[in-house]
Amino acid sequence: MQAAPMLAAIGEEMSFTKAAERLNVDQSAVSHRARSLEEALGHTLFDRTTRSLRLTEVGGILCGAARESVAGWDRALDKLDRVQSTNLIHLSMPSSLAMKWFIPILPTARAMGLNISVDVNEQAIEFQANDADAAIRFGRGPYPGLHSSHLAHCWLQPVASPKYLEHTPAPETLLNHPDTVFLADRRGEMDGSEFSWDYYLSNGGLDRERIMPGSQFDRADLMLQAAIGGMGVGLGRTLLIEGDVKAGHLMAIGPAVRMQSAYWLVCSPSFAQTNRFETLHQWIKTEIRSITSSHLPID
């Protein structure tokens, strides 16, 4: 009996009997293997009584590591099953990108033979410890140790709703007007990605030194929804605003500013060699090229 599955089962069940049932072996086999492992390691792993089983400090460390090992192996088997029996791709991306751009274009993926499951994650993921096959990242890239495919350059573009503009000065003076309400994504203002009003001002040639946002939001899509609702001028960027601009929900205000950060499709080197990755990559590039905006060029 391998030690990792046994330790994981004991650590979760806190019972030799239940662990044996879970592993489909005799309880005596589990007890004997646990004793042998303790003797080999020279440490007591379990405090045994007639009524209960408790982990020692060493036992807790080993059982925790065993659970992580078994979980990682199960995830690997799930990925192998997907490779062999399905065209499903787990694609991770930030929530704002999913809501404002990716979900609306998902229907076209079917026509390309793609079956995509969207996993929302605000942080950079570890592919070995996550179910995701690939991820769309916004940043400077490329990413060491991963296969990184550049998808599109990114531009900053202030936007406001027609409703808000009805009660403000002329659009060409709005960004310099003292009464303008500015909306911001709190994460972008702090994470060094350049998705901030400070970066826009320092590169946009405007006649003001600083903007103090009137309202900040935890996600860019929430900030842009507030702009659509007429709360103020939001800071938009490539892929997050084209749909709303085209629909007339938002209007571009002032010049667009190109960022150093861009959009990247990243994955493990092994997944990059698959036909599923190539189909996904080409489909995403096609969808990005289909975006037509004089304000936000993609190349």
Buried (B, 14 or more C-beta within 10 A) or exposed (E): EEBBBBBBBBBBBBBBEBBBBBBEBEBEBBBEBBEEBBEEEEBEBBEEEEEEBEBBEBBEEBBBBBBEBBEEEEBEEEBEEBBEEEBBBBBBBBBBBBBBBBEEBEEEBEEEEBEBEBBEBEEEBEBEEBBBBBBBBBBBBBBEEBBBBEBBBBBBBBBBBEEBBEEBEEBEEBBEEEEBBBBBBBBBBEBEBBBBBEBBBBBBEBEEEEBEBEBBBEBBBBBBBBBBEBBBBBBBBBBBBBBBBEEEBBBBBBBBBBBEBBBBBBBBEEBBEBEBBEBBBEBBBEBBEEBEBEBBBBE
